[in-house]
Amino acid sequence: MNGHVAPRLSFARLLAMSRKEVTQLKRDPRSLAMAFLMPAFLILLFGYVISFDVRNIKLAVLDQDNSQESRGLVDAFTSSGYFRIVARPARIAEGEDLLQLGSVRAVLVIPPDFSKNLGANRPAEVQALVDGGDANTAAIALNYARAIVIEHSSRVTVQGRMLQMPIVPESRIWYNEELKSSNMIVPGLISVVMMVVAAMLTSLTIAKEWERGTMEQLAATPVHRLEVILGKLLPYLVIGLIDVTAAVIMGLTVFAVPFRGNFLVLYGAALLFLLGTLGLGIFISAAVKTQVLATQTAMIATYLPSMLLSGLMFDIGSMPLPLRLISLIVPARYFIVVTRGVFLKGVGPEVLWHQGVAMLVFAVIGLTLAERAFKKEIG
């Protein structure tokens, strides 16, 4: 450019920059693999690995009553699919030893007066001893056990008559009726994976020009710096939308995630999200110059925040106030709300407009940072 700034933007020059970027991308197998294979691989990997579903919990049963009623309760545990009986200790001390050794996750203790109390229409208590070493599994196991006992007690019969509970709790799960982890994780993964991959792809664009010695040639052309930014961004924006499409198809077919919303809402939000993320990557590329450092910086700036502070893995409302404030600048936080809302709830702009505004602001900031950083390099 040599100090010359084009008086106005030219669509022809912008397309020329895009064609140049596509040509360079075709000659780089690693970038192509990252663009088309890495998103699918990460969604498959994390979609199967990250799961909050707990099944086949190893259970020891200490049945001190050994009656028809107690055996019916034990059968309710095994038929639920959540528990698997692996031991039947004769004493509580043996059950405690199994917990200590890690041989079982829980011990169900049925007292000797279980059927007697049921026959007298008195409360019949049972005890569940749970290994709290894994707090998440322990809490889930307790909830499962409580639900099984309540459901079983509502239909148990003693001596031919039905026991009536004074209050029978009834609940209904909306949006994720089976409480499948994949229904929650996979839509969120689209946000996290696309943020990481998009930022890493564009973080190499300007750095490549410097390392290959082509920046001087680019600077000598009458191209506006914004045309350079948008020209380099446009091919990756198309690739990002293709990756989003592939991720949606994988979610629907491989993981059987329901889709209840509008595709236009999803793609509109994805467009804003990708613009900001790609702009962030170009800003990093223009600021650090080298490909290795640009890749490392993009990974640190996107992967950890989007995994930990976006609401994918942990509830933001349960975080300390400083982390909740930091999460406000993590764009994946807003896109995750959109993907889950569109997939599971079928909501539209009337509900998701707050997230849309936040991602629009992020897109403007990302493109502005990229344009300013690039100006410093070639002005």
ZIRA-V478521 format. One record per residue. N is the residue number from 1. RES is the residue in three letters. PHI is phi in whole degrees, 0 to 359 (* if undefined). NEAR is the number of other C-alpha atoms within 8 Angstrom. D_FIRST is the distance of its C-alpha to the first C-alpha in whole Angstrom. Layout:
BEGIN
{{N RES PHI NEAR D_FIRST} {N RES PHI NEAR D_FIRST}}
END
This chain:
BEGIN
{{1 MET * 12 0} {2 ASN 54 7 4} {3 GLY 84 5 6} {4 HIS 274 6 5} {5 VAL 243 9 7} {6 ALA 299 8 9} {7 PRO 294 4 12} {8 ARG 207 5 14} {9 LEU 288 8 14} {10 SER 238 7 15} {11 PHE 294 6 18} {12 ALA 295 6 17} {13 ARG 294 9 13} {14 LEU 297 12 15} {15 LEU 295 9 18} {16 ALA 297 9 16} {17 MET 295 12 14} {18 SER 294 13 18} {19 ARG 298 8 19} {20 LYS 299 8 17} {21 GLU 292 11 18} {22 VAL 296 9 22} {23 THR 298 8 22} {24 GLN 294 8 21} {25 LEU 294 10 23} {26 LYS 297 8 26} {27 ARG 274 6 26} {28 ASP 240 8 26} {29 PRO 300 8 30} {30 ARG 294 6 30} {31 SER 293 9 28} {32 LEU 297 11 30} {33 ALA 296 9 33} {34 MET 296 11 31} {35 ALA 288 14 30} {36 PHE 249 10 33} {37 LEU 263 9 36} {38 MET 297 10 36} {39 PRO 301 14 36} {40 ALA 296 11 39} {41 PHE 298 8 41} {42 LEU 294 10 40} {43 ILE 293 13 42} {44 LEU 297 8 45} {45 LEU 297 8 45} {46 PHE 291 9 45} {47 GLY 298 14 47} {48 TYR 271 8 50} {49 VAL 282 6 50} {50 ILE 279 8 49} {51 SER 209 9 52} {52 PHE 257 5 55} {53 ASP 286 7 57} {54 VAL 240 9 60} {55 ARG 227 7 63} {56 ASN 53 8 66} {57 ILE 292 12 67} {58 LYS 291 12 69} {59 LEU 236 14 72} {60 ALA 254 14 76} {61 VAL 242 13 79} {62 LEU 250 14 82} {63 ASP 264 12 84} {64 GLN 273 8 87} {65 ASP 265 11 89} {66 ASN 50 8 89} {67 SER 245 7 90} {68 GLN 298 6 89} {69 GLU 292 10 87} {70 SER 291 13 85} {71 ARG 294 9 84} {72 GLY 296 8 83} {73 LEU 294 10 80} {74 VAL 297 9 79} {75 ASP 299 8 79} {76 ALA 297 10 76} {77 PHE 292 12 74} {78 THR 289 11 74} {79 SER 285 6 73} {80 SER 291 8 71} {81 GLY 87 9 68} {82 TYR 268 11 67} {83 PHE 239 12 70} {84 ARG 229 10 71} {85 ILE 285 10 74} {86 VAL 241 8 74} {87 ALA 203 7 77} {88 ARG 228 9 81} {89 PRO 293 10 82} {90 ALA 268 6 85} {91 ARG 224 7 85} {92 ILE 298 9 82} {93 ALA 301 6 82} {94 GLU 293 9 81} {95 GLY 296 12 78} {96 GLU 296 9 77} {97 ASP 296 8 76} {98 LEU 297 10 74} {99 LEU 296 14 72} {100 GLN 295 7 72} {101 LEU 282 7 71} {102 GLY 81 7 68} {103 SER 288 8 71} {104 VAL 225 13 70} {105 ARG 265 12 68} {106 ALA 209 14 71} {107 VAL 232 15 75} {108 LEU 263 13 77} {109 VAL 249 13 80} {110 ILE 253 14 83} {111 PRO 289 10 86} {112 PRO 292 9 89} {113 ASP 260 8 90} {114 PHE 298 14 87} {115 SER 291 12 90} {116 LYS 296 7 92} {117 ASN 294 11 90} {118 LEU 298 11 89} {119 GLY 296 9 92} {120 ALA 271 6 93} {121 ASN 59 7 90} {122 ARG 257 7 89} {123 PRO 302 6 85} {124 ALA 250 9 85} {125 GLU 275 7 82} {126 VAL 232 9 80} {127 GLN 239 7 78} {128 ALA 240 10 74} {129 LEU 261 8 73} {130 VAL 237 11 70} {131 ASP 288 9 68} {132 GLY 270 7 65} {133 GLY 301 5 63} {134 ASP 254 7 61} {135 ALA 299 7 61} {136 ASN 295 6 59} {137 THR 296 9 61} {138 ALA 298 13 64} {139 ALA 296 8 63} {140 ILE 294 9 63} {141 ALA 298 12 66} {142 LEU 296 10 68} {143 ASN 296 8 66} {144 TYR 299 9 67} {145 ALA 297 10 71} {146 ARG 297 8 71} {147 ALA 295 8 70} {148 ILE 295 11 73} {149 VAL 296 9 76} {150 ILE 296 8 75} {151 GLU 294 8 75} {152 HIS 291 10 78} {153 SER 292 9 80} {154 SER 283 10 80} {155 ARG 229 8 81} {156 VAL 286 9 84} {157 THR 240 8 87} {158 VAL 235 10 90} {159 GLN 54 5 94} {160 GLY 81 5 93} {161 ARG 239 6 91} {162 MET 274 8 88} {163 LEU 281 11 87} {164 GLN 256 5 85} {165 MET 275 7 82} {166 PRO 298 4 82} {167 ILE 227 4 79} {168 VAL 250 6 77} {169 PRO 290 4 73} {170 GLU 232 4 71} {171 SER 221 4 67} {172 ARG 218 5 64} {173 ILE 267 8 61} {174 TRP 260 5 58} {175 TYR 75 6 55} {176 ASN 225 10 55} {177 GLU 301 8 59} {178 GLU 270 5 60} {179 LEU 54 8 57} {180 LYS 281 9 55} {181 SER 298 10 53} {182 SER 297 11 51} {183 ASN 295 14 51} {184 MET 270 10 49} {185 ILE 283 12 47} {186 VAL 298 13 45} {187 PRO 301 13 44} {188 GLY 292 14 42} {189 LEU 297 12 41} {190 ILE 303 14 39} {191 SER 294 12 37} {192 VAL 294 12 37} {193 VAL 297 11 36} {194 MET 292 13 33} {195 MET 293 14 32} {196 VAL 294 12 32} {197 VAL 293 12 31} {198 ALA 298 15 28} {199 ALA 294 17 26} {200 MET 292 13 27} {201 LEU 297 14 25} {202 THR 283 15 22} {203 SER 293 19 22} {204 LEU 264 14 21} {205 THR 294 11 18} {206 ILE 289 12 15} {207 ALA 300 15 18} {208 LYS 298 11 18} {209 GLU 299 10 14} {210 TRP 290 11 15} {211 GLU 289 10 18} {212 ARG 272 7 18} {213 GLY 76 7 15} {214 THR 262 9 13} {215 MET 295 9 10} {216 GLU 296 7 8} {217 GLN 296 7 9} {218 LEU 294 9 7} {219 ALA 292 11 4} {220 ALA 278 8 4} {221 THR 271 7 5} {222 PRO 280 9 6} {223 VAL 249 12 7} {224 HIS 293 10 8} {225 ARG 300 10 9} {226 LEU 291 8 13} {227 GLU 294 13 12} {228 VAL 295 11 11} {229 ILE 299 12 14} {230 LEU 292 9 17} {231 GLY 295 14 16} {232 LYS 285 12 17} {233 LEU 282 12 20} {234 LEU 302 9 21} {235 PRO 300 11 23} {236 TYR 287 12 24} {237 LEU 294 12 26} {238 VAL 296 8 27} {239 ILE 299 10 29} {240 GLY 299 12 30} {241 LEU 293 11 32} {242 ILE 296 8 33} {243 ASP 295 13 34} {244 VAL 298 11 36} {245 THR 300 8 38} {246 ALA 297 9 39} {247 ALA 295 12 40} {248 VAL 296 9 42} {249 ILE 298 9 44} {250 MET 297 9 45} {251 GLY 298 12 46} {252 LEU 285 11 48} {253 THR 265 8 49} {254 VAL 284 7 50} {255 PHE 257 11 50} {256 ALA 55 8 52} {257 VAL 282 11 50} {258 PRO 290 8 51} {259 PHE 236 9 49} {260 ARG 247 9 50} {261 GLY 254 13 47} {262 ASN 251 9 45} {263 PHE 295 6 42} {264 LEU 296 6 40} {265 VAL 296 11 40} {266 LEU 297 11 39} {267 TYR 286 9 36} {268 GLY 297 8 35} {269 ALA 293 12 35} {270 ALA 297 11 33} {271 LEU 298 10 30} {272 LEU 296 12 30} {273 PHE 298 14 31} {274 LEU 292 14 28} {275 LEU 301 12 25} {276 GLY 293 16 26} {277 THR 292 13 27} {278 LEU 295 16 24} {279 GLY 298 17 21} {280 LEU 298 14 23} {281 GLY 296 17 23} {282 ILE 293 16 19} {283 PHE 300 16 19} {284 ILE 298 13 21} {285 SER 298 17 19} {286 ALA 288 14 16} {287 ALA 277 8 19} {288 VAL 253 9 20} {289 LYS 77 13 18} {290 THR 263 11 21} {291 GLN 293 12 23} {292 VAL 297 6 26} {293 LEU 293 9 26} {294 ALA 296 16 24} {295 THR 296 11 27} {296 GLN 296 8 29} {297 THR 295 9 28} {298 ALA 297 14 28} {299 MET 296 12 31} {300 ILE 294 9 32} {301 ALA 285 8 31} {302 THR 243 11 32} {303 TYR 294 11 35} {304 LEU 296 10 37} {305 PRO 299 12 37} {306 SER 288 15 37} {307 MET 282 11 40} {308 LEU 261 10 42} {309 LEU 243 16 41} {310 SER 260 17 40} {311 GLY 94 11 44} {312 LEU 293 13 44} {313 MET 260 7 46} {314 PHE 231 9 48} {315 ASP 291 8 49} {316 ILE 296 10 46} {317 GLY 296 5 49} {318 SER 269 6 51} {319 MET 280 8 49} {320 PRO 299 6 49} {321 LEU 305 6 47} {322 PRO 301 6 44} {323 LEU 289 9 43} {324 ARG 296 12 44} {325 LEU 292 8 41} {326 ILE 296 9 39} {327 SER 296 12 39} {328 LEU 296 8 38} {329 ILE 259 6 34} {330 VAL 264 12 35} {331 PRO 297 13 34} {332 ALA 299 11 36} {333 ARG 303 13 39} {334 TYR 280 13 38} {335 PHE 290 15 37} {336 ILE 297 15 41} {337 VAL 299 11 43} {338 VAL 293 12 41} {339 THR 298 13 42} {340 ARG 292 12 45} {341 GLY 294 13 46} {342 VAL 287 16 45} {343 PHE 294 13 47} {344 LEU 268 13 50} {345 LYS 258 10 51} {346 GLY 70 11 49} {347 VAL 277 10 48} {348 GLY 232 11 45} {349 PRO 300 7 43} {350 GLU 296 6 46} {351 VAL 256 7 46} {352 LEU 261 12 42} {353 TRP 293 8 40} {354 HIS 299 7 40} {355 GLN 295 11 38} {356 GLY 298 11 36} {357 VAL 296 8 35} {358 ALA 298 10 35} {359 MET 287 15 32} {360 LEU 295 11 30} {361 VAL 298 8 30} {362 PHE 298 11 29} {363 ALA 296 15 26} {364 VAL 296 9 25} {365 ILE 295 9 25} {366 GLY 298 15 23} {367 LEU 291 13 20} {368 THR 294 9 20} {369 LEU 299 11 20} {370 ALA 297 16 17} {371 GLU 294 12 15} {372 ARG 292 8 15} {373 ALA 295 11 15} {374 PHE 292 14 12} {375 LYS 299 9 11} {376 LYS 296 7 12} {377 GLU 281 7 11} {378 ILE 240 8 7} {379 GLY 292 8 7}}
END
